[in-house]
Amino acid sequence: MNLLINADDFGISDSVNLAIDYCFENNIIQRTSLMVNMDSSDSAVELAKEHGYSDKVGLHLNLIEGVPLSEPIRHTIFCKNGIFNGQALRRQKNRFFLSKQEQTAVVCELRMQIEKYIEYGLTLRHVDSHEHTHTNPSIFRLMFPLLKEYGFLSCRLSRNIPKCEITGVKKIYKYIFNKKVNAFNKKNQCKQWNVTYFGSQKDVDKIAADVRFQKNSIEVEVHPNLGVDGKLKDLFYPIGLEEWIRKYR
């Protein structure tokens, strides 16, 4: 398998920033994506520029945590006391429908995050999102025109491995979503970022022995951090990140 390893949550904290910096230095990851509204966002960009991987930093759109960049969204279901509460898209209805006020506020916030990413001087023009927010229909239909407007080149797929775990209506929606995203990516992006599948480390482990995936490119999300002992770990996977990577290289 050809794995494209992307470290999510760049900018969420200083310890995550240092972990991702270590991963680049040791060739563990090929790309990362930045949360632009967090206290450690500026220091993340400084690290990337200082150590020569700023061209490998995409945008990690965030409607889940931290302080929004815009004012209108602070007065919607996405926030409590002016801070993202992470609850809005846990409601099934909101994954498909938002009020006019909420739509306007989301577009304003997404626009400001995109513009902040561009102001940082980052050039990869790739987008994904915190907790896969962008794959919700109510968010995707607002985000997608902005990607075209601001000249983005690629967007993360919705999780599509292992295939046996994706069934019913979810399977149909993911097929439609990924078909649209794939068409956008193939039209715009460099060949090195073309991927057919997207999933987690656990998803890759489940399909590793399946010969159907051996010649495909797969994007894998990882979440590096430094433990209290200063050693590299992944927030959502029990095996050390370096040990896991060695299994597939």
HELIX and SHEET records of a PDB file:
HELIX    1   1 ASP A   14  GLU A   25  1                                  12    
HELIX    2   2 SER A   41  GLU A   50  1                                  10    
HELIX    3   3 SER A   54  LYS A   56  5                                   3    
HELIX    4   4 PRO A   72  HIS A   75  5                                   4    
HELIX    5   5 ALA A   88  ARG A   90  5                                   3    
HELIX    6   6 GLN A   92  PHE A   96  1                                   5    
HELIX    7   7 LYS A  100  GLU A  119  1                                  20    
HELIX    8   8 HIS A  130  THR A  135  5                                   6    
HELIX    9   9 PRO A  137  GLU A  149  1                                  13    
HELIX   10  10 LYS A  163  GLU A  165  5                                   3    
HELIX   11  11 GLY A  168  ASN A  188  1                                  21    
HELIX   12  12 LYS A  191  TRP A  193  5                                   3    
HELIX   13  13 GLN A  201  ILE A  207  1                                   7    
HELIX   14  14 VAL A  211  PHE A  213  5                                   3    
HELIX   15  15 LEU A  241  ARG A  246  1                                   6    
SHEET    1   A 7 SER A 154  CYS A 155  0                                        
SHEET    2   A 7 HIS A 126  SER A 129  1                                        
SHEET    3   A 7 VAL A  57  LEU A  61  1                                        
SHEET    4   A 7 ARG A  31  LEU A  34  1                                        
SHEET    5   A 7 ASN A   2  PHE A  10  1                                        
SHEET    6   A 7 SER A 217  VAL A 222  1                                        
SHEET    7   A 7 TYR A 197  SER A 200  1                                        
SHEET    1   B 2 CYS A  79  LYS A  80  0                                        
SHEET    2   B 2 ILE A  83  PHE A  84 -1                                        
SHEET    1   C 2 PRO A 224  LEU A 226  0                                        
SHEET    2   C 2 LEU A 232  ASP A 234 -1                                        
END                                                                             
